[in-house]
């Protein structure tokens, strides 16, 4: 496959059984064949998107000493600010050429999880940053819930199978700033080749060249969404849970041509995580003689902890 398929979530929520099945088939096939789709019909309004980019730019334009006070030690970068070059891809020594912020779950009616998750960090210098971030988080979480319902049906599961695992899940909204490149990077790119940890990722800002996906033939292809689309991909947790029926695809963000080094790039992924107790054991539906079980049993929380160590965000 040499291009990213497009789907429309309005088909799934239309109330028309044929349109609903069309969406299930299209996204299921895309996630089996390349692990990525460009999705329109999501729940983000144009105004919310515009406000979010404005607030994100305002934050990253703050003086470094102000941003630094929001970098919290001891929580593996799960909330607040992570400074430039601190995160690296699994197996890489060079830090990625980016800085980012993390909004986390806004827990409802669950004191246990409220105590388990780090608290969201409030930016006092920017009046709307916190509220716009929270509203975006909620709309992306809602979009992801419907995508997972479609995938449950594609997998032969009950439609609401994932709902109980993603309610108050450990999801993350990550505004990323790739600053202008001022000198020739040594073996570093804006985001080195990697697979995502989580169930699914919903990416805002994949509207220009930069994001590339490695297809099953080993070729890198550009993943460019239209302005009204989100790029959505399968994460390692979902790939593992489906015994690799749904593919977690390696992707990267490459450096721009030299004439564009002086420009910033912003992208905003939402990493949909379940609650820590979710078993990622391979689904029986996805195991047969031709597809033997590929992964050991593990919970989502155990898997996340392993990967945060590999990414350098948690020390052993």
N, C-alpha and C positions, 0 to 999 in steps of 0.2 A: 504494500500500500504506500503510495507516494504523496498522499495529501490527507489532511485531517477532515473527517466527515463532520457535517453540520446537522444538528437536531433542534427541535423547537419544543420546549417544555409545555407550551400551550396545548400541544396535541395530547399530552398525558392527562392534563387537568380539564380537558374540554367537556367531559361527560359523554363523548361519542366513543363507543367501544372500539370501532375500527381505527380511529385516530390514536386512541390510547395504545392499542396493540402495535400500531405503526411505530410509535415512539419506543416502546419496549424492544421491538425487533431491531430498530436502527441503533439504539445506544448499546444494546447487548452485543450485536455484531461488531460494532466499532471497538468496544472494550475487549472483545476476544481477539480482534485482528491487529489493533495498534495501541489500545489502552488510552486513547485521547479522543475527545469530541469538542467541537465548538458549539456552545448552547445559547440559544436565544429564548425569550419568553420567561426569563428569571424574575425575581421579585424586587430587584433594585430599580428605583426610579432614577431618571436622568438627573434630577435635582440632588438626590442623595449621592450619586456618583461624583457629580461636580463638587459638592461640598466636601466629600471625603478627600479628593485629590488636593483641594485647596488647603485643608487642615494638615494633611500629611506633608505637603511641601513646606507649610509654615513651621512644622515641628523640625524637619531636617535642616531648615535654614537657621534654626536657633544656634547661638554660640556653642562651641564644643563643651565648654565647662558647664553649661546648663544641661545639655543632653547627658553628660557624664553622671550627673547626680541621679539620673533615672536608671542607671545600670546597677542592678541589685545583685550582690554577691550571694552565692549559695543556693540559687533556685534554677540553675542550669539554663538561664536565659528564657525561662518560661513566661515571664511577664516583663513589661517595660522595655528598656533600650538595650541593644547589643551593638557594640561599637565596631568600626570598620575593621574587616579582616579577621575577626575572631572566630567565625565559623568556617569549617572546611568540610568538603565532601568526604564520605567514607573512603579510606585508603589514600587520601591526599594529605600532604604536609602543608601545602600552600593555602593560606586563608583566601576565601572568596572576596572579591572586590566590592563589598557592599556593607551597609549598616542597616539595621532594621528595628522595628518596634513590635511588641506582642500584646495584643488584646486577648484575654482568655474568657472562659465561660462565666456567664452571669447566672449562678445557680439559683434554681427555684425550688423551694420546699424540700430541701435535702441538707440538713445541718452536717451530716457526715461528710458529704462531698465538699461542702463549703469550707470545712476545716482541712480537707485533704488538698484542695487546690490553692496555689498562691493567690493572694488578692490582686485584683487589677490595680495598676499604678495610675494615679491621677496626675495629669500635667496641669500645673497651676498657672503657667504662663499663657495658655491658650484656652479661651472660654468655651469653644465648641468642639475641640479635639476629642474629648472624652465621650460626649453624647453622640456625635456623628459616628465615631468608631463603634459604639455599642449598637446603634441602629443598623449599621452595615453588617455587623456580626450576626444580628438576628435575621436579617433578610437572606444572607448567604446560608445560614444554618437551615432556614426554611426551604430554600432551593435545594440544598443537599438532601434534605429529608425526602423530597419527592423523587429525586434521582435514585436514591437507594430503594425506594418503594418499587420503582420500575425495574431495578436490577434484581430485587427479590423475586419478582414475577418471572423475569427472564431465567432465573436459576431454578425455578420450580418450587420456590418457597412461598409461604403465605405473605401477602402484600406488605403487612406491617411488621414483618420479622425483625427489621433493624430498629424500629422505633424505640423499643425499650432499652436498647444498647446506646443510642445516641442522645436520649433525653439526659440533659445535664452532662453530656460527654465532654471529654478533655480537649475540646477543639480550640484552635488558635487562628486568629486573624493577624497576618504579618505584613504590614506596609514595609516595603523594601525601597531603599534609595541606593542606586548605583551611581556614585559621584563621577564627575568628569575624570578622565584618565590623564595624568600629568606627565608620566614617563613610561617608557616601555616596560610592561609587566613581565616579570620573570616567572614563567610557567603558571601564571595565575590568570583566571578568567572571572567574569562577573559572577557566575555560579558554575562550578565544575560539574561534570557529568555525574548524575545521581538518580536514584529512585526515591520517591517520597515514602515516609514511614507509615502513613495513616490509611484510613479507608478510601476516601477520595479527596482530591484537591480541586478547589474552584478558584481559578486565577482571573483577576482583573488586570487589565493593562497589557495584554499580549497583542497589541495592535500594530506594533512595528517589528522589524526584523530584530532578532536576538535570541528568542527562544527556539531551540531546535530539539527534535525528537528522533531517537534512533529506531527505525522500523525493523521488522523481523529479518530483513535482508542485510541488516547492519549499516544501512545508509542513514545519514543525518538529513532530515527534511525540516524546512521552516514551518513553525506553527504560528500562524498569524490569524487572529480572530478579527471579526468586524467590530466596529465601535460599540455595538449593542450586544455583543456576545461575551460570554465567559468561556475560557478554556478549562475543560474538566478532564482530570485523569485519574486512573486507578493507582492507589497506593499499595505499598507492600503488605499491609494488614489484610486488605481485601483480596489481593492476589493469593496470599497464603491461605486465607479462609476458603477460597474457591479452588484450592489445589492447582493454582496457576491457570485456571480456565479463563478468568479475567486477568489481563496482562498488566503488570506494573512496568511501565516503559521508562527506560533510561532517557533523561533529558538534560539539557544544559542551557546556560545563557552565555553566549559568546560575546567577546569584545567587539565593539563597532569598528567600521573602517577608520583609519587614522584621521581622516578629515572630520569625523564626528566624535573624536575623543573628548572634545570640550563640552559635550552635552551630558546632562544627567539623564538617567532612566529611572522610572518608578514602576513597580509592579506590586500587586497586592493579592497574595494567595490566602485562601481560607483552607486550613487543614482540618478536615472533618475527622475527629477522633471519637471512638466510643468511650464508655466508662471503662475503668481499668479491669473490672472483673470479666469483661466479655471474653469468652473462650474463642481463640482463633483456630481451633482444631479444624482440619480439613472437612468440609461438608461431605456427608455420605453421597449426596447427589452427584458430586464431582469426582468420585473415585470409582474406577472400574478396571477391568483387565488391561485396557489400553492406556489408562491413566492411573497408575498406582500412586498411593499416598506419597507426597514429596516432602512433607514438613512434619516435624515433631509438634506435639501439642504444646501450646503456650497461651498465656493470657495477654490481652492487649497491654496491660500495665507492665508486665515483664518484658515484652518485646520493645516497648517504648524506652524503657530504662537501658536496655542493651544498646539500642541505636544512639541514644544521647551520649553515651560513653564513646561510641565509635566516632561521633561527630565532633568530639572535643568539648561539648557543652557541659558534661558532667565528668568530674575526675573520679577514677576508681578509688 
